[in-house]
Amino acid sequence: MVSFIINAIKIIFLLGFLIFIHEGGHFLVAKLCKVKVNEFAIGFGKKIWQKQGKETTYTLRLIPLGGFCSMEGEAEESDAEGSFSKASVWRRMAIVLAGATVNILFGILVYFILISTIGIRFADPAKDTFLNRIYYGAQGTGLFIGTIFESLKMLFSGGFAVDQMVGIVGISEVVVETSGIINYLHLLAVISVSLGITNLLPIPALDGGKMVILLIELVRRKPMKVETEAKIQLIGFSLLMALTLFVTYNDILRIW
């Protein structure tokens, strides 16, 4: 029972923390850009806790598989003060990119610290200098990021099958198998960077898909129709949910 509780805490904290810093990135940059945030939520579905701030409602929701930062005028046209749709395209780009950027920077920082202070052992004590640790830490971080891009390349080129992808259930299994704070922090860094880079893929419903729409607006010098963008996002979200269910199903089959 104690083991089950500890594992549950490890999984919930990892997922909740990564979602929190991702949505926190959107939130902080939105505030800096004077865009009103109506709700900052961790999780989806039914509200289990909420607190009303000066202009933002902070909520925890029942299903801890994501979160959102709901901004004024994001899903519809709004002339209200602080509307996302009325902000400059550059400010909107900054807000959209902020979540994935925070995930990537956080993961790189943790991974870099671990590899530069713990993961390196020098046979010659004379070489065990701060600068050498920084060098090898940066090298290890670069190799790690390169591995992520190589995996994405293999996925789109057919060298990596969709049924080999790991979803929330598979990630939870890996989290449970971690032993010690160092392994746990390493996994946190790996998943954080992977989440950030994946979120920047040009797929509707992901931040990368939103960036494509904003880039089109920048070239056309006028925004896409709200109805058209909503349809694109809905199609993308539906496909993403279908992929999530498929990957989760494969995770369950793999475990059982």
Secondary structure by P-SEA (a helix, b strand, c coil): caaaaaaaaaaaaaaaaaaaaaaaaaaaaaaaacccccbbbcccccccbbbbcccbbbbcccccccccccccccccccccccccccccaaaaaaaaaaaaaaaaaaaaaaaaaaaacccccccccccccaaaaaaaaaaaaaaaaaaaaaaaaaaaaccccccccccaaaaaaaaaacccaaaaaaaaaaaaaaaaaaaaccccccaaaaaaaaaaaaaacccccaaaaaaaaaaaaaaaaaaaaaaaaaaaaaac
